[in-house]
Amino acid sequence: MGTVDYIWHTGELIPVKVLDTLPVDVLRRNASLPSERWGSDHLALVCELAFADDCKEP
């Protein structure tokens, strides 16, 4: 399994938090998406971004 999607951002934004996707072993056990347990083949990409200027020390 490889990367299927990205969240692109400029240098003005810094990733602060990232939500993990389903573990690879879970995806392999279910063979494919959608499945009986996960009814969609769309995986959410979620991250919290901050403006770089807000992260600098005063």
PDB file of N, CA, C and O in Angstrom:
ATOM      1  N   MET A   1       0.847  -1.173   0.000  1.00  0.00           N
ATOM      2  CA  MET A   1       0.000   0.000   0.000  1.00  0.00           C
ATOM      3  C   MET A   1       0.889   1.231   0.000  1.00  0.00           C
ATOM      4  O   MET A   1       1.890   1.301   0.713  1.00  0.00           O
ATOM      5  N   GLY A   2       0.510   2.171  -0.793  1.00  0.00           N
ATOM      6  CA  GLY A   2       1.280   3.398  -0.872  1.00  0.00           C
ATOM      7  C   GLY A   2       0.418   4.599  -0.576  1.00  0.00           C
ATOM      8  O   GLY A   2      -0.735   4.473  -0.161  1.00  0.00           O
ATOM      9  N   THR A   3       0.980   5.742  -0.791  1.00  0.00           N
ATOM     10  CA  THR A   3       0.268   6.993  -0.563  1.00  0.00           C
ATOM     11  C   THR A   3      -0.753   7.207  -1.671  1.00  0.00           C
ATOM     12  O   THR A   3      -0.438   7.057  -2.851  1.00  0.00           O
ATOM     13  N   VAL A   4      -1.962   7.553  -1.293  1.00  0.00           N
ATOM     14  CA  VAL A   4      -3.005   7.797  -2.289  1.00  0.00           C
ATOM     15  C   VAL A   4      -3.485   9.240  -2.296  1.00  0.00           C
ATOM     16  O   VAL A   4      -4.211   9.642  -3.206  1.00  0.00           O
ATOM     17  N   ASP A   5      -3.098  10.017  -1.311  1.00  0.00           N
ATOM     18  CA  ASP A   5      -3.556  11.399  -1.255  1.00  0.00           C
ATOM     19  C   ASP A   5      -2.606  12.223  -0.396  1.00  0.00           C
ATOM     20  O   ASP A   5      -1.837  11.678   0.396  1.00  0.00           O
ATOM     21  N   TYR A   6      -2.665  13.520  -0.559  1.00  0.00           N
ATOM     22  CA  TYR A   6      -1.808  14.445   0.178  1.00  0.00           C
ATOM     23  C   TYR A   6      -2.629  15.634   0.649  1.00  0.00           C
ATOM     24  O   TYR A   6      -3.702  15.914   0.114  1.00  0.00           O
ATOM     25  N   ILE A   7      -2.114  16.329   1.654  1.00  0.00           N
ATOM     26  CA  ILE A   7      -2.607  17.657   2.014  1.00  0.00           C
ATOM     27  C   ILE A   7      -1.450  18.599   1.712  1.00  0.00           C
ATOM     28  O   ILE A   7      -0.424  18.573   2.392  1.00  0.00           O
ATOM     29  N   TRP A   8      -1.621  19.424   0.697  1.00  0.00           N
ATOM     30  CA  TRP A   8      -0.571  20.358   0.304  1.00  0.00           C
ATOM     31  C   TRP A   8      -0.735  21.657   1.086  1.00  0.00           C
ATOM     32  O   TRP A   8      -1.854  22.083   1.370  1.00  0.00           O
ATOM     33  N   HIS A   9       0.398  22.285   1.433  1.00  0.00           N
ATOM     34  CA  HIS A   9       0.361  23.576   2.113  1.00  0.00           C
ATOM     35  C   HIS A   9       1.611  24.356   1.761  1.00  0.00           C
ATOM     36  O   HIS A   9       2.590  23.790   1.275  1.00  0.00           O
ATOM     37  N   THR A  10       1.575  25.645   2.004  1.00  0.00           N
ATOM     38  CA  THR A  10       2.733  26.497   1.742  1.00  0.00           C
ATOM     39  C   THR A  10       3.586  26.585   2.998  1.00  0.00           C
ATOM     40  O   THR A  10       3.200  26.083   4.053  1.00  0.00           O
ATOM     41  N   GLY A  11       4.739  27.218   2.885  1.00  0.00           N
ATOM     42  CA  GLY A  11       5.626  27.399   4.025  1.00  0.00           C
ATOM     43  C   GLY A  11       5.058  28.318   5.092  1.00  0.00           C
ATOM     44  O   GLY A  11       5.590  28.396   6.199  1.00  0.00           O
ATOM     45  N   GLU A  12       3.972  29.017   4.759  1.00  0.00           N
ATOM     46  CA  GLU A  12       3.327  29.900   5.736  1.00  0.00           C
ATOM     47  C   GLU A  12       2.506  29.118   6.754  1.00  0.00           C
ATOM     48  O   GLU A  12       2.084  29.672   7.768  1.00  0.00           O
ATOM     49  N   LEU A  13       2.278  27.838   6.490  1.00  0.00           N
ATOM     50  CA  LEU A  13       1.506  26.983   7.391  1.00  0.00           C
ATOM     51  C   LEU A  13       2.383  25.855   7.909  1.00  0.00           C
ATOM     52  O   LEU A  13       3.216  25.316   7.180  1.00  0.00           O
ATOM     53  N   ILE A  14       2.188  25.504   9.169  1.00  0.00           N
ATOM     54  CA  ILE A  14       2.951  24.428   9.801  1.00  0.00           C
ATOM     55  C   ILE A  14       1.965  23.389  10.327  1.00  0.00           C
ATOM     56  O   ILE A  14       1.039  23.733  11.061  1.00  0.00           O
ATOM     57  N   PRO A  15       2.156  22.111   9.957  1.00  0.00           N
ATOM     58  CA  PRO A  15       1.299  21.063  10.525  1.00  0.00           C
ATOM     59  C   PRO A  15       1.549  20.937  12.024  1.00  0.00           C
ATOM     60  O   PRO A  15       2.693  20.792  12.457  1.00  0.00           O
ATOM     61  N   VAL A  16       0.488  20.992  12.809  1.00  0.00           N
ATOM     62  CA  VAL A  16       0.590  20.910  14.265  1.00  0.00           C
ATOM     63  C   VAL A  16       0.157  19.530  14.757  1.00  0.00           C
ATOM     64  O   VAL A  16       0.814  18.940  15.615  1.00  0.00           O
ATOM     65  N   LYS A  17      -0.937  19.022  14.218  1.00  0.00           N
ATOM     66  CA  LYS A  17      -1.459  17.703  14.592  1.00  0.00           C
ATOM     67  C   LYS A  17      -1.932  16.987  13.337  1.00  0.00           C
ATOM     68  O   LYS A  17      -2.399  17.615  12.386  1.00  0.00           O
ATOM     69  N   VAL A  18      -1.805  15.656  13.346  1.00  0.00           N
ATOM     70  CA  VAL A  18      -2.256  14.839  12.221  1.00  0.00           C
ATOM     71  C   VAL A  18      -3.046  13.661  12.774  1.00  0.00           C
ATOM     72  O   VAL A  18      -2.604  12.997  13.712  1.00  0.00           O
ATOM     73  N   LEU A  19      -4.218  13.399  12.193  1.00  0.00           N
ATOM     74  CA  LEU A  19      -5.022  12.253  12.586  1.00  0.00           C
ATOM     75  C   LEU A  19      -4.567  11.047  11.781  1.00  0.00           C
ATOM     76  O   LEU A  19      -4.538  11.099  10.551  1.00  0.00           O
ATOM     77  N   ASP A  20      -4.212   9.963  12.459  1.00  0.00           N
ATOM     78  CA  ASP A  20      -3.785   8.747  11.775  1.00  0.00           C
ATOM     79  C   ASP A  20      -4.943   8.131  11.006  1.00  0.00           C
ATOM     80  O   ASP A  20      -6.105   8.265  11.389  1.00  0.00           O
ATOM     81  N   THR A  21      -4.607   7.455   9.919  1.00  0.00           N
ATOM     82  CA  THR A  21      -5.606   6.696   9.172  1.00  0.00           C
ATOM     83  C   THR A  21      -5.732   5.315   9.800  1.00  0.00           C
ATOM     84  O   THR A  21      -5.107   5.031  10.822  1.00  0.00           O
ATOM     85  N   LEU A  22      -6.534   4.465   9.191  1.00  0.00           N
ATOM     86  CA  LEU A  22      -6.659   3.095   9.692  1.00  0.00           C
ATOM     87  C   LEU A  22      -5.303   2.403   9.602  1.00  0.00           C
ATOM     88  O   LEU A  22      -4.570   2.613   8.636  1.00  0.00           O
ATOM     89  N   PRO A  23      -4.959   1.580  10.591  1.00  0.00           N
ATOM     90  CA  PRO A  23      -3.691   0.850  10.533  1.00  0.00           C
ATOM     91  C   PRO A  23      -3.649  -0.076   9.313  1.00  0.00           C
ATOM     92  O   PRO A  23      -4.672  -0.632   8.913  1.00  0.00           O
ATOM     93  N   VAL A  24      -2.466  -0.235   8.730  1.00  0.00           N
ATOM     94  CA  VAL A  24      -2.298  -1.054   7.529  1.00  0.00           C
ATOM     95  C   VAL A  24      -2.786  -2.480   7.750  1.00  0.00           C
ATOM     96  O   VAL A  24      -3.399  -3.061   6.854  1.00  0.00           O
ATOM     97  N   ASP A  25      -2.528  -3.059   8.929  1.00  0.00           N
ATOM     98  CA  ASP A  25      -2.966  -4.442   9.177  1.00  0.00           C
ATOM     99  C   ASP A  25      -4.494  -4.557   9.138  1.00  0.00           C
ATOM    100  O   ASP A  25      -5.022  -5.579   8.701  1.00  0.00           O
ATOM    101  N   VAL A  26      -5.200  -3.532   9.584  1.00  0.00           N
ATOM    102  CA  VAL A  26      -6.669  -3.534   9.526  1.00  0.00           C
ATOM    103  C   VAL A  26      -7.125  -3.482   8.069  1.00  0.00           C
ATOM    104  O   VAL A  26      -8.045  -4.199   7.676  1.00  0.00           O
ATOM    105  N   LEU A  27      -6.485  -2.639   7.278  1.00  0.00           N
ATOM    106  CA  LEU A  27      -6.840  -2.551   5.861  1.00  0.00           C
ATOM    107  C   LEU A  27      -6.576  -3.874   5.146  1.00  0.00           C
ATOM    108  O   LEU A  27      -7.380  -4.304   4.320  1.00  0.00           O
ATOM    109  N   ARG A  28      -5.464  -4.513   5.457  1.00  0.00           N
ATOM    110  CA  ARG A  28      -5.138  -5.788   4.811  1.00  0.00           C
ATOM    111  C   ARG A  28      -6.119  -6.885   5.220  1.00  0.00           C
ATOM    112  O   ARG A  28      -6.517  -7.697   4.385  1.00  0.00           O
ATOM    113  N   ARG A  29      -6.514  -6.918   6.491  1.00  0.00           N
ATOM    114  CA  ARG A  29      -7.462  -7.928   6.971  1.00  0.00           C
ATOM    115  C   ARG A  29      -8.815  -7.811   6.279  1.00  0.00           C
ATOM    116  O   ARG A  29      -9.485  -8.814   6.035  1.00  0.00           O
ATOM    117  N   ASN A  30      -9.206  -6.594   5.969  1.00  0.00           N
ATOM    118  CA  ASN A  30     -10.505  -6.366   5.336  1.00  0.00           C
ATOM    119  C   ASN A  30     -10.435  -6.418   3.816  1.00  0.00           C
ATOM    120  O   ASN A  30     -11.458  -6.286   3.144  1.00  0.00           O
ATOM    121  N   ALA A  31      -9.255  -6.606   3.279  1.00  0.00           N
ATOM    122  CA  ALA A  31      -9.009  -6.811   1.845  1.00  0.00           C
ATOM    123  C   ALA A  31      -9.316  -5.596   0.972  1.00  0.00           C
ATOM    124  O   ALA A  31      -8.570  -5.322   0.033  1.00  0.00           O
ATOM    125  N   SER A  32     -10.370  -4.877   1.248  1.00  0.00           N
ATOM    126  CA  SER A  32     -10.668  -3.723   0.407  1.00  0.00           C
ATOM    127  C   SER A  32     -11.654  -2.793   1.110  1.00  0.00           C
ATOM    128  O   SER A  32     -12.277  -3.152   2.110  1.00  0.00           O
ATOM    129  N   LEU A  33     -11.769  -1.622   0.570  1.00  0.00           N
ATOM    130  CA  LEU A  33     -12.770  -0.656   1.012  1.00  0.00           C
ATOM    131  C   LEU A  33     -13.661  -0.352  -0.182  1.00  0.00           C
ATOM    132  O   LEU A  33     -13.136  -0.270  -1.292  1.00  0.00           O
ATOM    133  N   PRO A  34     -14.931  -0.183  -0.042  1.00  0.00           N
ATOM    134  CA  PRO A  34     -15.680  -0.336   1.196  1.00  0.00           C
ATOM    135  C   PRO A  34     -15.749  -1.802   1.619  1.00  0.00           C
ATOM    136  O   PRO A  34     -15.528  -2.715   0.824  1.00  0.00           O
ATOM    137  N   SER A  35     -16.062  -1.991   2.890  1.00  0.00           N
ATOM    138  CA  SER A  35     -16.203  -3.339   3.438  1.00  0.00           C
ATOM    139  C   SER A  35     -17.463  -3.377   4.300  1.00  0.00           C
ATOM    140  O   SER A  35     -18.165  -2.376   4.438  1.00  0.00           O
ATOM    141  N   GLU A  36     -17.735  -4.531   4.870  1.00  0.00           N
ATOM    142  CA  GLU A  36     -18.913  -4.664   5.733  1.00  0.00           C
ATOM    143  C   GLU A  36     -18.802  -3.730   6.938  1.00  0.00           C
ATOM    144  O   GLU A  36     -19.801  -3.178   7.399  1.00  0.00           O
ATOM    145  N   ARG A  37     -17.579  -3.560   7.441  1.00  0.00           N
ATOM    146  CA  ARG A  37     -17.381  -2.727   8.628  1.00  0.00           C
ATOM    147  C   ARG A  37     -17.277  -1.240   8.275  1.00  0.00           C
ATOM    148  O   ARG A  37     -17.832  -0.394   8.978  1.00  0.00           O
ATOM    149  N   TRP A  38     -16.563  -0.920   7.181  1.00  0.00           N
ATOM    150  CA  TRP A  38     -16.399   0.466   6.743  1.00  0.00           C
ATOM    151  C   TRP A  38     -17.104   0.622   5.411  1.00  0.00           C
ATOM    152  O   TRP A  38     -16.638   0.119   4.388  1.00  0.00           O
ATOM    153  N   GLY A  39     -18.227   1.319   5.425  1.00  0.00           N
ATOM    154  CA  GLY A  39     -19.095   1.401   4.258  1.00  0.00           C
ATOM    155  C   GLY A  39     -18.670   2.388   3.180  1.00  0.00           C
ATOM    156  O   GLY A  39     -19.412   2.608   2.223  1.00  0.00           O
ATOM    157  N   SER A  40     -17.499   2.980   3.316  1.00  0.00           N
ATOM    158  CA  SER A  40     -17.040   3.945   2.323  1.00  0.00           C
ATOM    159  C   SER A  40     -15.613   3.620   1.910  1.00  0.00           C
ATOM    160  O   SER A  40     -14.843   3.058   2.689  1.00  0.00           O
ATOM    161  N   ASP A  41     -15.268   3.977   0.684  1.00  0.00           N
ATOM    162  CA  ASP A  41     -13.882   3.806   0.255  1.00  0.00           C
ATOM    163  C   ASP A  41     -13.112   5.120   0.362  1.00  0.00           C
ATOM    164  O   ASP A  41     -12.013   5.248  -0.178  1.00  0.00           O
ATOM    165  N   HIS A  42     -13.689   6.086   1.054  1.00  0.00           N
ATOM    166  CA  HIS A  42     -13.036   7.375   1.271  1.00  0.00           C
ATOM    167  C   HIS A  42     -12.446   7.416   2.673  1.00  0.00           C
ATOM    168  O   HIS A  42     -13.148   7.173   3.655  1.00  0.00           O
ATOM    169  N   LEU A  43     -11.160   7.723   2.767  1.00  0.00           N
ATOM    170  CA  LEU A  43     -10.503   7.870   4.065  1.00  0.00           C
ATOM    171  C   LEU A  43     -10.277   9.356   4.319  1.00  0.00           C
ATOM    172  O   LEU A  43      -9.784  10.074   3.449  1.00  0.00           O
ATOM    173  N   ALA A  44     -10.635   9.805   5.496  1.00  0.00           N
ATOM    174  CA  ALA A  44     -10.484  11.219   5.835  1.00  0.00           C
ATOM    175  C   ALA A  44      -9.017  11.564   6.053  1.00  0.00           C
ATOM    176  O   ALA A  44      -8.280  10.814   6.694  1.00  0.00           O
ATOM    177  N   LEU A  45      -8.609  12.690   5.519  1.00  0.00           N
ATOM    178  CA  LEU A  45      -7.290  13.248   5.799  1.00  0.00           C
ATOM    179  C   LEU A  45      -7.526  14.461   6.681  1.00  0.00           C
ATOM    180  O   LEU A  45      -8.187  15.415   6.271  1.00  0.00           O
ATOM    181  N   VAL A  46      -6.988  14.426   7.884  1.00  0.00           N
ATOM    182  CA  VAL A  46      -7.258  15.488   8.842  1.00  0.00           C
ATOM    183  C   VAL A  46      -5.949  15.957   9.456  1.00  0.00           C
ATOM    184  O   VAL A  46      -5.140  15.149   9.914  1.00  0.00           O
ATOM    185  N   CYS A  47      -5.750  17.266   9.461  1.00  0.00           N
ATOM    186  CA  CYS A  47      -4.598  17.821  10.169  1.00  0.00           C
ATOM    187  C   CYS A  47      -4.958  19.218  10.664  1.00  0.00           C
ATOM    188  O   CYS A  47      -5.831  19.893  10.119  1.00  0.00           O
ATOM    189  N   GLU A  48      -4.259  19.619  11.706  1.00  0.00           N
ATOM    190  CA  GLU A  48      -4.414  20.977  12.225  1.00  0.00           C
ATOM    191  C   GLU A  48      -3.202  21.762  11.765  1.00  0.00           C
ATOM    192  O   GLU A  48      -2.064  21.333  11.957  1.00  0.00           O
ATOM    193  N   LEU A  49      -3.449  22.913  11.156  1.00  0.00           N
ATOM    194  CA  LEU A  49      -2.377  23.767  10.657  1.00  0.00           C
ATOM    195  C   LEU A  49      -2.338  25.060  11.452  1.00  0.00           C
ATOM    196  O   LEU A  49      -3.370  25.553  11.909  1.00  0.00           O
ATOM    197  N   ALA A  50      -1.147  25.602  11.612  1.00  0.00           N
ATOM    198  CA  ALA A  50      -0.987  26.901  12.269  1.00  0.00           C
ATOM    199  C   ALA A  50      -0.204  27.808  11.331  1.00  0.00           C
ATOM    200  O   ALA A  50       0.622  27.337  10.549  1.00  0.00           O
ATOM    201  N   PHE A  51      -0.461  29.095  11.409  1.00  0.00           N
ATOM    202  CA  PHE A  51       0.338  30.038  10.644  1.00  0.00           C
ATOM    203  C   PHE A  51       1.737  30.073  11.236  1.00  0.00           C
ATOM    204  O   PHE A  51       1.890  30.122  12.456  1.00  0.00           O
ATOM    205  N   ALA A  52       2.752  30.050  10.396  1.00  0.00           N
ATOM    206  CA  ALA A  52       4.139  30.008  10.850  1.00  0.00           C
ATOM    207  C   ALA A  52       4.456  31.181  11.775  1.00  0.00           C
ATOM    208  O   ALA A  52       5.196  31.018  12.745  1.00  0.00           O
ATOM    209  N   ASP A  53       3.909  32.353  11.487  1.00  0.00           N
ATOM    210  CA  ASP A  53       4.159  33.529  12.330  1.00  0.00           C
ATOM    211  C   ASP A  53       3.638  33.336  13.746  1.00  0.00           C
ATOM    212  O   ASP A  53       4.204  33.889  14.688  1.00  0.00           O
ATOM    213  N   ASP A  54       2.569  32.559  13.913  1.00  0.00           N
ATOM    214  CA  ASP A  54       1.999  32.307  15.237  1.00  0.00           C
ATOM    215  C   ASP A  54       2.855  31.342  16.051  1.00  0.00           C
ATOM    216  O   ASP A  54       2.690  31.252  17.267  1.00  0.00           O
ATOM    217  N   CYS A  55       3.764  30.619  15.401  1.00  0.00           N
ATOM    218  CA  CYS A  55       4.580  29.609  16.082  1.00  0.00           C
ATOM    219  C   CYS A  55       5.948  30.134  16.489  1.00  0.00           C
ATOM    220  O   CYS A  55       6.706  29.434  17.160  1.00  0.00           O
ATOM    221  N   LYS A  56       6.273  31.359  16.089  1.00  0.00           N
ATOM    222  CA  LYS A  56       7.587  31.930  16.405  1.00  0.00           C
ATOM    223  C   LYS A  56       7.614  32.446  17.834  1.00  0.00           C
ATOM    224  O   LYS A  56       6.616  32.944  18.354  1.00  0.00           O
ATOM    225  N   GLU A  57       8.782  32.315  18.457  1.00  0.00           N
ATOM    226  CA  GLU A  57       8.979  32.858  19.811  1.00  0.00           C
ATOM    227  C   GLU A  57       8.982  34.380  19.728  1.00  0.00           C
ATOM    228  O   GLU A  57       9.528  34.933  18.773  1.00  0.00           O
ATOM    229  N   PRO A  58       8.384  35.081  20.708  1.00  0.00           N
ATOM    230  CA  PRO A  58       8.375  36.562  20.679  1.00  0.00           C
ATOM    231  C   PRO A  58       9.749  37.143  20.925  1.00  0.00           C
ATOM    232  O   PRO A  58       9.911  38.363  20.932  1.00  0.00           O
TER     233      PRO A  58
END
